[in-house]
Amino acid sequence: MDQMTFSEAEYQNKKRKTRREIFLERMDKLIPWKRMEKKIARYYPKGENGRPPYPLSTMLRVHCMQLFYNLSDPAM
């Protein structure tokens, strides 16, 4: 049984996109994420020692957002 949650039901009736959704869609169209991830992957920590690292795709997007909006680490 696959019941719909309240948030899914609310999102389903949504008519227009938020500024955040529009921005993230534009960023996904402009930046070749897969190519960048492939080049960075060999330098990114594997998590063999200590705490496991965040996924590379997430960290790459956060870094780009910091550069676009001139934000500090705590602001993200």
SULDA-V726928 format. One record per backbone hydrogen bond with DSSP energy under -0.5 kcal/mol. CO is the residue of the C=O (numbers start at 1). NH is the residue of the N-H. Records with the same first field share a line. If there is no record, write none. Layout:
# SULDA-V726928
CO=NH ; NH
This chain:
# SULDA-V726928
1=3
5=9
6=10
7=11
8=12
9=13
11=14
18=22
19=23
20=24
21=25
22=26
23=27
24=28
25=29
26=30
27=31
31=33
32=36
33=37
34=38
35=39
36=40
37=41
38=42
40=43 ; 44
55=59
56=60
57=61
58=62
59=63
60=64
61=65
62=66
63=67
64=68
65=69
66=70 ; 71
72=76
73=76
